[in-house]
Amino acid sequence: MIRKTRENADRWGVELPTTVADWRQLSKHVDGQFDAIVCLGNAFTHLFDEDDRVMALAEFRRVLRAGGILIIDHRNYDYILDNGFRSKHKYYYCGREVDARPIEIDINAVKFQYSFPDGSRHFLTLHPIRLNRMKTLLENAGFRNLTSYGDFEEDYDFDDTDFVVHVAATG
Ligand SMILES: C[S@@+](CC[C@H](N)C(=O)[O-])C[C@H]1O[C@@H](n2cnc3c(N)ncnc32)[C@H](O)[C@@H]1O
């Protein structure tokens, strides 16, 4: 991902310092006050431990300047937990040819299977965070003015949403 980031930065002619850091110790690795943190691609749900989620959000807030924003997303796990899986098959992160679906659904862990056109299959297990829990975590971490988008729309039907993106400001 770092290599791809550098390729993209070169392509667009921008200088983009890169580093690898665990979110939970982010402030140890990056200095300066950032305008925005972007944590997309359902990435936050790689954290399974509530303490880790609290720690990561606190660190995100710590490295943002006053008035800075956090942009963070997750799948609509409420729908998956309550109804099983369905998808508009519109928002994929790995190409239109790839089928992604949960094959094991549990309150603590959802195992996704990614099937590729060449017949290969890959698996990813994630923590199914609920919308209200995520909002509470953001508030408890000191984020304010939360706006949530369903599949990139501010006006959305939650039951017909694949991904939720939150935009939250430091207090
Ligand atoms: C599904 S990928 C999404 C990547 C990227 N945001 C995107 O949209 O293409 C999830 C990413 O979260 C990263 N990740 C998971 N836990 C992390 C942690 N504790 N600290 C930093 N990164 C983490 C993984 O290494 C992986 O790169």
The ligand as a Gaussian input file, in Angstrom:
#p B3LYP/6-31G(d) Opt

LIG

0 1
 C       -9.241000      -3.194000       4.313000
 S       -7.707000      -2.332000       4.478000
 C       -8.190000      -0.722000       3.949000
 C       -7.028000       0.068000       3.500000
 C       -7.285000       1.462000       2.958000
 N       -7.799000       2.343000       3.997000
 C       -8.194000       1.458000       1.751000
 O       -9.331000       1.938000       1.831000
 O       -7.763000       0.972000       0.707000
 C       -7.518000      -2.209000       6.223000
 C       -6.181000      -1.623000       6.631000
 O       -6.199000      -1.389000       8.059000
 C       -4.887000      -1.607000       8.543000
 N       -4.913000      -1.783000       9.999000
 C       -5.605000      -2.703000      10.707000
 N       -5.358000      -2.558000      12.035000
 C       -4.499000      -1.503000      12.156000
 C       -3.881000      -0.871000      13.265000
 N       -4.091000      -1.274000      14.524000
 N       -3.067000       0.186000      13.020000
 C       -2.847000       0.600000      11.748000
 N       -3.411000       0.047000      10.651000
 C       -4.217000      -1.010000      10.864000
 C       -4.463000      -2.834000       7.786000
 O       -3.064000      -2.967000       7.810000
 C       -5.002000      -2.539000       6.381000
 O       -4.059000      -1.849000       5.617000

